[in-house]
Amino acid sequence: MASTGGPKSTLVKVIMLGNGGVGKSSLTLQFMYEDFVEEYEPTKADSYRKTIPLDDHEIILDIMDTAGQEEYASVRDNYLRSGDGFLCVFSITDRSSFTNTAEIREQILRVNSEKQDIPIILVGNKADLEEHREVSEEEGLERALEWGCKYMETSARTKLNVEDAFYDIMRQVYQKKAMAFENTVPTARGKKEKKNSKCACL
């Protein structure tokens, strides 16, 4: 991939969202430490940070793994506001978790109403449990098409598409930040002003 202009080291904050039990923590821990954890006690949120080379750039990845429990919903807006990109996770074995992704996306858009082109990937986790599938791949693809985002099926157990999901959301966020960086030029007074640009809303 061609190098994109922008700062050499870029902070990318990714928020993991979805119902409790869909595997957000398992995906995060698999990506961070290559460790599969099947049982994970939910907390309010856990934050992980890792420096990752991405194409020709250095990404400081900050992952916020939210609990997905109703009792913590009151603080969710703070997480949503702070995120650069979002992995909206459901379990292919739990239709209610898929149904709830629509509400989660609405929350993302509501809290970030002043932002444009918000990077979101819809993730159908637990793809290794095909025999227990309640949500078809076609349904996931259809919803992603409706949202204007990507759909991926993952398995924290087998590592299927785990790296791809995180690298893809990092790349989307980096490209957005690089574009904003390029569209900001120094003026004669040393200040910065934005060039006129058009961005498509998600």
C-alpha positions as CSV (number, residue, x, y, z in Angstrom):
1,M,0.0,0.0,0.0
2,A,1.3,3.4,-0.8
3,S,2.5,5.6,2.0
4,T,0.0,8.2,3.1
5,G,1.1,11.6,4.4
6,G,0.7,12.4,8.0
7,P,2.4,12.2,11.4
8,K,4.9,9.3,11.7
9,S,3.5,8.2,15.1
10,T,-0.3,8.2,15.4
11,L,-2.5,7.4,18.4
12,V,-5.5,5.3,17.3
13,K,-8.2,4.6,20.0
14,V,-10.4,1.7,19.2
15,I,-13.6,1.0,21.2
16,M,-14.9,-2.6,21.5
17,L,-18.7,-2.6,21.7
18,G,-21.3,-5.3,22.0
19,N,-23.5,-7.3,24.4
20,G,-21.8,-9.1,27.3
21,G,-20.5,-12.5,26.4
22,V,-20.0,-12.0,22.7
23,G,-16.2,-12.3,23.0
24,K,-15.0,-8.7,23.0
25,S,-12.4,-9.4,25.6
26,S,-11.4,-12.7,24.0
27,L,-10.8,-10.9,20.7
28,T,-8.8,-8.2,22.4
29,L,-6.6,-10.6,24.4
30,Q,-6.0,-12.8,21.4
31,F,-4.8,-9.8,19.4
32,M,-2.7,-8.2,22.1
33,Y,-1.1,-11.4,23.6
34,E,-2.1,-14.3,21.2
35,D,-3.9,-15.8,24.2
36,F,-7.4,-17.3,24.1
37,V,-9.4,-16.6,27.2
38,E,-12.8,-18.3,27.2
39,E,-14.1,-17.1,30.6
40,Y,-13.6,-13.5,31.4
41,E,-15.0,-11.6,34.3
42,P,-16.6,-8.4,33.1
43,T,-15.4,-5.1,34.5
44,K,-16.4,-1.5,33.7
45,A,-13.7,-1.4,31.1
46,D,-10.2,-2.4,30.4
47,S,-7.7,-0.4,28.4
48,Y,-4.8,-1.9,26.4
49,R,-2.0,-0.1,24.6
50,K,0.5,-1.4,22.0
51,T,2.8,0.2,19.4
52,I,2.2,-1.5,16.1
53,P,3.9,-0.9,12.7
54,L,1.2,-0.3,10.0
55,D,2.4,0.0,6.4
56,D,5.1,2.7,6.7
57,H,3.8,4.2,9.9
58,E,3.9,3.7,13.6
59,I,0.5,3.3,15.3
60,I,0.0,3.6,19.0
61,L,-3.1,1.5,19.4
62,D,-5.3,2.1,22.4
63,I,-8.0,-0.5,22.8
64,M,-10.9,0.2,25.2
65,D,-12.7,-3.1,26.0
66,T,-16.1,-2.1,27.4
67,A,-18.1,-4.5,29.6
68,G,-21.3,-4.6,27.6
69,Q,-23.3,-4.9,30.8
70,E,-26.4,-2.8,31.3
71,E,-25.3,-1.5,34.7
72,Y,-22.4,0.3,33.0
73,A,-24.5,1.8,30.2
74,S,-24.5,5.2,32.0
75,V,-20.7,5.7,31.3
76,R,-20.8,4.4,27.8
77,D,-21.2,7.9,26.2
78,N,-17.7,8.8,27.5
79,Y,-16.2,5.8,25.7
80,L,-18.1,6.5,22.5
81,R,-17.0,10.1,22.5
82,S,-13.3,9.3,23.0
83,G,-13.1,6.6,20.2
84,D,-11.5,7.0,16.8
85,G,-12.9,3.7,15.5
86,F,-15.3,1.1,16.7
87,L,-15.5,-2.7,16.5
88,C,-19.2,-3.5,16.9
89,V,-19.2,-7.1,18.0
90,F,-22.0,-9.7,18.1
91,S,-22.0,-13.5,18.4
92,I,-23.2,-15.5,15.4
93,T,-24.7,-17.9,18.0
94,D,-26.8,-15.2,19.7
95,R,-29.4,-13.4,17.6
96,S,-30.2,-10.9,20.3
97,S,-26.6,-9.6,20.3
98,F,-26.9,-9.1,16.5
99,T,-30.2,-7.2,16.9
100,N,-28.6,-5.0,19.5
101,T,-25.8,-3.8,17.2
102,A,-28.4,-1.5,15.5
103,E,-28.9,0.3,18.9
104,I,-25.1,0.4,19.5
105,R,-24.5,2.1,16.1
106,E,-27.3,4.6,16.8
107,Q,-25.5,5.5,20.1
108,I,-22.2,5.9,18.3
109,L,-23.7,8.2,15.7
110,R,-25.7,10.2,18.4
111,V,-22.7,10.8,20.7
112,N,-20.4,11.7,17.7
113,S,-23.0,13.6,15.7
114,E,-20.5,16.4,14.9
115,K,-18.1,13.9,13.3
116,Q,-18.2,12.6,9.7
117,D,-17.3,9.2,8.3
118,I,-16.9,7.4,11.6
119,P,-14.8,4.2,11.1
120,I,-17.0,1.2,12.2
121,I,-16.5,-2.6,11.5
122,L,-19.4,-5.0,12.2
123,V,-17.8,-8.2,13.6
124,G,-19.6,-11.5,13.9
125,N,-17.6,-13.4,16.5
126,K,-17.5,-17.1,17.4
127,A,-17.4,-18.3,13.8
128,D,-15.9,-21.6,15.0
129,L,-19.3,-22.5,16.5
130,E,-20.9,-22.9,13.1
131,E,-23.2,-25.7,14.4
132,H,-24.8,-23.2,16.8
133,R,-25.1,-20.3,14.3
134,E,-28.3,-18.2,14.7
135,V,-27.2,-15.3,12.4
136,S,-26.3,-16.0,8.8
137,E,-23.3,-14.5,7.1
138,E,-25.7,-13.0,4.6
139,E,-27.5,-11.1,7.3
140,G,-24.2,-9.7,8.6
141,L,-23.2,-8.6,5.1
142,E,-26.6,-7.0,4.5
143,R,-26.5,-5.0,7.7
144,A,-22.9,-3.8,6.9
145,L,-24.0,-2.8,3.4
146,E,-26.9,-0.8,5.0
147,W,-24.4,0.9,7.4
148,G,-21.8,1.5,4.7
149,C,-19.1,-0.4,6.6
150,K,-17.2,-3.7,6.4
151,Y,-18.4,-7.0,7.9
152,M,-16.0,-9.7,9.2
153,E,-16.6,-13.0,10.9
154,T,-14.0,-13.8,13.5
155,S,-13.0,-16.5,16.0
156,A,-11.0,-15.6,19.0
157,R,-10.4,-19.3,19.6
158,T,-9.0,-20.1,16.1
159,K,-7.6,-16.6,15.5
160,L,-9.8,-16.3,12.3
161,N,-9.7,-12.7,11.0
162,V,-8.7,-11.4,14.5
163,E,-5.6,-9.5,13.2
164,D,-7.5,-8.5,10.0
165,A,-10.3,-6.8,12.0
166,F,-7.9,-4.8,14.2
167,Y,-5.5,-3.8,11.4
168,D,-8.5,-2.8,9.1
169,I,-10.0,-0.5,11.7
170,M,-6.5,1.0,12.5
171,R,-6.0,1.6,8.8
172,Q,-9.4,3.3,8.4
173,V,-8.6,5.6,11.4
174,Y,-5.1,6.3,10.2
175,Q,-6.2,7.2,6.7
176,K,-8.9,9.5,8.1
177,K,-6.4,11.3,10.4
178,A,-3.8,11.5,7.6
179,M,-6.4,13.2,5.4
180,A,-7.2,15.7,8.1
181,F,-3.5,16.3,8.6
182,E,-3.0,16.9,4.9
183,N,-6.0,19.2,4.7
184,T,-4.5,21.5,7.4
185,V,-1.9,23.9,6.0
186,P,0.2,26.5,7.8
187,T,-0.8,30.1,7.2
188,A,1.5,33.1,7.0
189,R,0.8,33.8,10.7
190,G,1.9,30.3,11.7
191,K,-1.6,29.2,12.5
192,K,-3.4,26.4,10.8
193,E,-6.5,26.5,8.7
194,K,-8.5,23.7,7.1
195,K,-8.7,23.4,3.3
196,N,-12.2,23.1,1.9
197,S,-13.0,19.4,1.6
198,K,-16.0,17.2,1.3
199,C,-16.4,14.1,3.5
200,A,-19.1,11.5,3.1
201,C,-21.1,10.6,6.2
202,L,-21.4,7.0,7.2
